[in-house]
Amino acid sequence: MEKFLKLPRVPLFALQPVLQGIPFFRKVLSRDPEQIKFIVDNSVLQRVAPGEVVIRKGDFDNAIYFLLMGNLAVFPDNNSPYPVSHMAPGEMFGEVAMIQGLERTSTVRGDVNSRSILLIRTDFSPFGELTDMRRISLATKLVFYQAIVETIQSRLTQFSTVYPEFAVDHEENIPPQPKRTDDPQEMLVYYYRTGRSLARTLTGWNHQLGALYGHRGSPQAVGLKTILHMMSNDSKNAAPTAQPSARPAAQASSNPTSHPVTRPVAHPMGKPGAKPAAPGGLKPGDPFHGVQSMLDSLGQQPHPPKSQGLPSAEEPLEEFKPRVFHH
């Protein structure tokens, strides 16, 4: 079964609804649709097996990921058995290391409870320097860095709720907003610097969570595991429940007020007239059904080329130069 598929090979009728389901691509389509082809040309669809590593802590690359189907688990390090968070379809990830110019700061694996996991892997090396607009327009870069800020802010807010003991004011070190918010150049620099500040906070938070919970699970995980274990033991020790005896057929028919109980017969295709289930648990008409069907029908594709490393993200801004993949 195919693991990777170059995104340009996906027919437009299947690709467009998939991209519309991802906030970053949806905004680019509405603001600068000509840029979509360039981004798509640098993207691949990737199928992920439950438990498979998508990102390994300590690796270097310039890829950003967009989850289409299934769930992913985030671990503080490569050997931790317990995740500290999960990701759902529509989320973007991989941006924390990229915007800081660092190696991957956590490990991401396919959730073991997900049957089908599908994502888009985009190489953002062609984005070049922050102020280089030769291939990527200012409008698209604004959308990208704004998406990074919103994604990291959402994660920090989620962590504050789940781990209140680590709650910090993640807006404390955010640079002040420009006076001229209508100036796209100033807003681009603002989003970039804000994203880096939030990413540093999230990276520090991940280190703390990993040190405390990485090898024994968070309090929530330990509590749920204990409850499930107790329920499992209770179900084994519980006395069997007596089943009511069936009434004799003659007695049932002699009672004029009784009605025979008709048990539904399982239809081989589900409900009568229902269409067969799509591969991977998808239903026909689902935005991702076309992509899933093509992934099932196409042959094995080669693994996409790996990056040759991340750049330094030191200031000034002009020195932020993502390295280009070498083919």
Summary of the structure (lengths in Angstrom):
residues: 327
radius of gyration: 25.3
end to end distance: 24.6
largest distance: 92.2
contacts: 891
relative contact order: 0.17
helix: 41%
strand: 12%
